[in-house]
Amino acid sequence: MKKTKILTLLLAGTLTFSALAFTGCGEKEENHKESSVTEAEETTEAPKELELPISSDEALKMNYDELQRLFVDAGFKETSVEELNDLDSADDKQNGVIKTVMVDGHESFNKGDKMMSDVKIFIRYHSVKYGHIPVDKYDFEDDDPELNYEDVITQFEKEGFTNITTRAFEDSTKTEGTVKDISVDGESCITDYIGVATVDAKIVITYYTSKENGFEDSKPESKNESKSDDSEGVSSSFKETMDKYEKFFDDYIEFMKKYKEDSGNLELISEYTKWISDYSDMLNEMNKIDKDSLSTEDLNYYIEVHTRILEKLGNIE
């Protein structure tokens, strides 16, 4: 805005007093340069020394979002959080509870410790894993929506749901295999709008059949269970990428075990900061994967590897 106002005044002066503007252009150019320098100085803030507003012991007792705001309000701008997605619905009491807080690569710190304002602060917290329900009551507005139950199973699996069963309902007037109803933990998607649910919620898909199957419940065979090689059908480039991610986290976990056993080792302390930085970068890379564009095989492999990584990270004591 400052530059715009100066240029506007210069233009007005040129139109009204052309002779003066011409003879004084050097002076105005110098003023413009000084203005640009001043504005740059005002917008570029150098890191400054601050005091930590809380100790590591106190931080672990707080909610993750409250803790992040506390650091930001104290002037620390490089504060990030990671949702672990490591809890089942039965463990929801731990939802939002902080697992680790790292300041400049250290898990132990005291209130009042001096730190620069651009120091990296990393907060990891427990959370229940949720998935989006891919089918809702609006899909059943027509008398015969023609939703094939196998396609619906695939949609739920893509969202990460793990507890899926099917029921066959005998009706020879209906198209074989089309969906009659879908329930999520006992609630029908036909009568209620259910946006999200925990990935371990019980999904029951009832479909029409002309065969005498009655109401027998069955659990669909997992695609991975039906293959001798879990990575069969996965594109080679995507498998290589996911294997690279898993190898990194395996190495990270091995390092963390060594570090926790000998946290006073100066060499390990030096490596610790780099591992934490690389850890954050690797998570960001994984989050950039467009899961909607993956093939069924690639998506299944992504879920498989991602689940293994989360389980391994959750076991770091």
N, C-alpha and C positions, 0 to 999 in steps of 0.2 A: 504494500500500500504506500509506503514511503517513497519508493522509486516512482510509482505511478503519479503521485502528486507532484514530484519535482519535474518529471517530464511534461506534465500537463502545463505547469507554470512556464516552463521553457518555451513550449509551443505557443502559448498565449502571448508571451513577450516577443517572440519572433514575428508574429502576425501584426502586432500593434506597433512595436518599435524595432523595425527590421535593421536600421542602422546601428542602434545600440547593441542589438543581439549579435550582429556580425562582428563588431569590434570587441565585444566582451565574451566571445565563445570560449576562449581559452580558460577564462576564469570560471565559467559555468561548468566546463568539462571537469575542471579540477574539483569543483564542489560536488559534482556527481560521483567522482571516484571516491571522495572522502565519505559521502553518504553510503556508498556500497560497502566500504570497509567497516563503517560503524555498524551497519545492519548485520553484516557477517559476524562481527564481534558479539552482537547482542544475541544472535540465534545459536551460536556455538558455545556450549557450556562445558568447561573442562571438568573432569572428575574431581571430586573433593572428598576429604576425609570425613566420615560419619561414625556414629556410635551404633552398635547393634541394639535394637530395642527390646531384645528378649534373649534368654539363654536357650540352649538346645533342649534341656530338660523341660522347660516351660513350653517350648514350641511344640513338642510332641503331644501335649495335652490339649492343643487348640484344634479348631476346625481348619481345614486347609485354606478355604477362601478368606477367613478372618486373618489367618497368619500371612497370606500373601498381601492383603491390604495393609497390614501392620508394617511390613517391610517397605512397601511402596510409599506409604505415608511418611516413613522415616527418611525417604529420599533415595532408596535403593531401587533402581529401574530395571536391572537385569534379573528379575524374579520370574521363574517359570514353574508350572505345576505339571505333574504327570498322573493321569488316572490309570490305576493298575488293572482294572477290570478283572479282579482275581477272586471275587466272592460269589458264592451261590446265594440264592434267596434266603436260605436258612441262616446265613451269616450276616444278615442285613444290619445287625447292631454295630458292626464294624464299618459300615458304609460311611465314607468321609473321614475316617480316622487316619491320621498321618502315620506313615510307616517310617520314612526317613526325611531329614532336612539336612541339606549340605550347603555350607557357606564357604565359598572359595575352595571347594573340594574336601571340606572337613565336616564331620558329623558332630563334633564336640566344639561348642563355643559358649562364651559367657556374655551376659548382658553388659553393654558398655564397651565391649571390644572394639578397637579402632579398625575400620575397614573403608576402602575407597568406594565411592558411590556406584561405580560400574562393576563391582565384584559380582560374580555369578552365584545366584541363590537358586537351589533346585529342591522342590518339594514333591515327594511321592506319597500318594494316599490310596488306601484301600477303597474299592468301589464294587458294587454289584453290577454284573455285566447284563446289559439290556440289549434287546433286538427289536427292530421295527416289525410290526405285524404286516405282512405283505398283502393281506386280503381283508377287506372290510365289508360292512353290510350293504354298501352301495353296489358291490359286485353281484349281489343277489336280488337286485331290483326286478330283473326280468324273471319270468316264470321258469325259464330254463337257461341259466347263465352259461352252461356248457363249460364249466371249469373242470378240467381233468385232474383227478386227485394226485396222480404222479407228478404233474407239473406243479401243483400246490406244495407237495412235499419238497421239491427242489427249491422252490422259493423260500420256504421256511429254513431249509438247510443253509441257503446262501446268507440268511440273516443271522446264522449262528445257533439256531435252536437245536437242542440235542435230545429232547424227550418227545418224540413224535410217534404216535400210534394211529392205526387206521381201523375203521369198522365198516363192514359191508352191510348194506341195507337192500333186501330183495325187493325189486320193483321192475318188472319186465317192460313197463310202459316208458321207462326212462332210459336215456342213453347210457350204455355200459361205461362205468368208470367215472361218470360225472359226479361232482360234489353235491351232497345233500346238506351238509352242515360242517362247520369247523368250530371247535370249542377251545378256549384258552383258559386253563385252570377252572373248567366248569362253566365259563361264560361263553355264550354263543356269539360268534362274529356276525350272525344274521340279525339278531335283535339288538345288540349293543355295539357301540363303536369302541374298539380296543386299539389304541395307537401303538403302545409298546408293552413289552413283558420281559421278565427275566428269561435268560436263554435256557434255563432249566425248567421253565413252566411246562405243564403237561398239555401238549397239543394233540387233540383227537380229531381226525379227519374222517367223516362219515361219507361214504360214496355209494351210488346206486349200482346194483348188479342184478342180472337175471338168474344168476346161479343160486343154489341153495346154501348160502354162506351164513345166513342169519345175522346175528350181531356179534360174531366172534371178533375179539380184539386181536390185532397183530401189530408187531413193530416192523416197519419197512426195513429191508436189508440195507445197511449202510453201503454206500458206493465203495468206501475204502475197504470194508470187510470182504467184499466180493472179489477183490483183486489180490493177487499174490504179491504185487509190488505197489505200495501206496502211491508211488509217484508215476505209475503207468498212465499215459495219456497227457501228462503235464508237459507243456512246451519246454524245450531244453533251456532256453534263455531265462524263462521265469524260474525254473527249478534252480538254476545256477544262482540267480539273485537271492532267492529265499534261503538256499543253503549257505550263501555268504553271510546273510543276516544271522542265521542260527549259529554259525561258526564264531562270529564275533561275540555273541552273547555267551557262548560256552567259554570263550577265552576270558571275557569280562568276569564271569562268575568265578572262574579259577583264580583270577587275580584278587578278587574281593575276599576270597577265602584266605589267601596268603596274607593280605593286608590286615584282616581282622585278627589273625594269629600273631602278627608282629607289626602292630600299628606304629611302633616307635622307630621302625627301620627307615632311615632317611632316604634310601634309594626308592623304597616303595612309596613313601610320601610324595616324592618327586613324580613318580609315575601316576599316582592317584588322580591328580588334577587333569592329566591328559585323558585318562580313561573316562572320567566323568564327562568331559567335553565330547569325546568320541561317542559315548553312550547316548548323549542327548541328540547328537547329529544323526546317529543311526536310527533312533526312534522317529525323528522327523522324516527321514527317507522312507521308512515303512509306512508312515501315515500318508505319504503322497501317492501311494499306490491306488489307482482308480479301480476299486473292486467291482464296480458295475460293468466295466469293460472286459473283465476276465472271463475265460471260458469256464465251464462247470468244473473241469478237471483242475485248472489253475486255481480257481477259487477254493476248492476243497483242500488243495495242498497248502494254500495260504492260511486257511483256518487251522489246519493241522499243525503247521510250523509255528504260527502265532500262538496257539494254545500251549504248545510245548515250551516256548520261550517264557510265557507268563508264569507257567508252573515252576520253571527253573528259577526265575527271578523271585518268586514268592517264597522259595525255600532257602534264600540267603538269610542266615541268622545273624 
